[in-house]
Amino acid sequence: MTIRPIEDRAMLIAVCAQNGHSVTPHAGKCCRFVQVELDEQDGRCVRSELLQIPATQRFQLHPDLADHPLRHAAVLIAGSMGDGLALRLKASGIVPVVTTESDPVSAAQAWWRKAVTTLEVCPAVSGHALDGSSGCHH
């Protein structure tokens, strides 16, 4: 596992890609992520690379994000994500995003353009998965 320094003026976005090439669901179970670095000024992709983390560091099994390999990401994008993980990400300063986009770089750039919305998590209810649908109705 190699985590390279982020380029100046670049924002790190982690995208769940369990199959190694496209956006996948179940963020808490994911061990493979495409790390996309976007230029903060124009959203241009500076670099993208696949990162595989040990199964013991899946978000599902790793509640403390302070020492997680993706702790420096500004955003985590997935095809679906549980509300517990979304709350933990938000508390750690990472923006949780669910998308229907399949290409990791396109998903990151869509978030940068504000073409996808961040998750609004209902802290009153735990255990329901977020899949980009209408969300919580509490």
N, C-alpha and C positions, 0 to 999 in steps of 0.2 A: 504494500500500500504506500504510494507516494503522493504526498500532497505538496504541490509546488506553490511558491508564493504567487499571490495575485498581482497582475500587472497594475501599474499606476493607472488611476481613473477607471478601473474595472470593478464590476460588481459580480460576485460569485453567486450563481444560482444552481442549486442542486435539483436534478430531475430524476425521479424514480424510473429506472430502466432495467428491470430485473432480467429481461431478455437481452440486454446489452445494446439495443439500438432504438427502441421506441418507448414512449411514455407508458408506464404500466400502473395498475391499481395496487392497493394494499400497501401504502407507504410504510406502515409499521413492520411489515414482513420483508421489505426490500433489502437486498444486500449489494445491489449494483445501482450506481447512480452515474448519470452523465453530469459532470461539472461543467457548466457553461459560464464563461466569463464574458460579460457584455460591457462595452464602453458606456460609462454612465452618461456621457453627453449625447450620443447618437444611437445607442442600442445595438451597435454593430458587434457581431460576435468576434471577440479577440482570440478566444481559444475554447475548445471543448475537448474533454477527455473522459474516458470511463474510469470510474473508481469502484473497486470492489472492497467492501468492508467485511470483516469476520462476522459470521452468523451470530456470535455472541454480542455484537454491537448493533444488531437490528434495533430500531426504535422501540419495537414491541418489548424487547428484553433489556433495554438500556434506558431507565427512567431519567437518569441524570445527564442532561445534555452539555454540562460544563466541560466534559472531557471527550465528547463525541467527535469522531473524525469530521463531521459536517458542521461543527459549531460555528465556523466562520462564514457559513452561507447566509446571505441576506434573505433568501427565498427558498422554500422547498415546494416543488411542483410534483403532483402525482395524479393518476387517474381516479383515485379515491383515497380517503383518509379518515380515520376515526376521530371523533371529537376530542377524545382525551389527548391524542397526539397533537392535534391542532392547538389545543390550549397550552400544552407544554412548549410547543414551538413558539407561540406568541409570547409566552412568559420569558423565553430565552432571547427574544428579539428577532426571531426568524418568521417571516411571513408565510403562512400556509396557503397553498393555492391548489385547487382541483381544476383539471382541464379535460376537454375531450380531444384536444390536439394530440397527434401521434408522434410528431417529430420533436425531440427534446429542444433543439435550438429554436425552432419555430415557437414552441410553447414558452420558452424564456423570453423571446422577443415580443410575443403577444402580451405577456405580463408587463414588460417594459412599456409597451404602447398603451397600456391600460385597456387592452381588448379582452382581458379576462378579469374576473373579480376575485378578491381575496375572500377567504372563508370568514363568515360571521358565525362564531361558535356560541352555542347556548350553554353557559356553564352550569345551568340548573339540571341538565340532563346528561348522563354519561352513558356511553355504550352504543349510541347509534352512529352509523357510518355516514360520512359526508361524501356525496358523489357528484356535486355540482348541481343538484336539483334545487328545488325551491327552498330547502333549508328548514330550520326549526320554526315551529309555529307556536311557541310558548309565549 
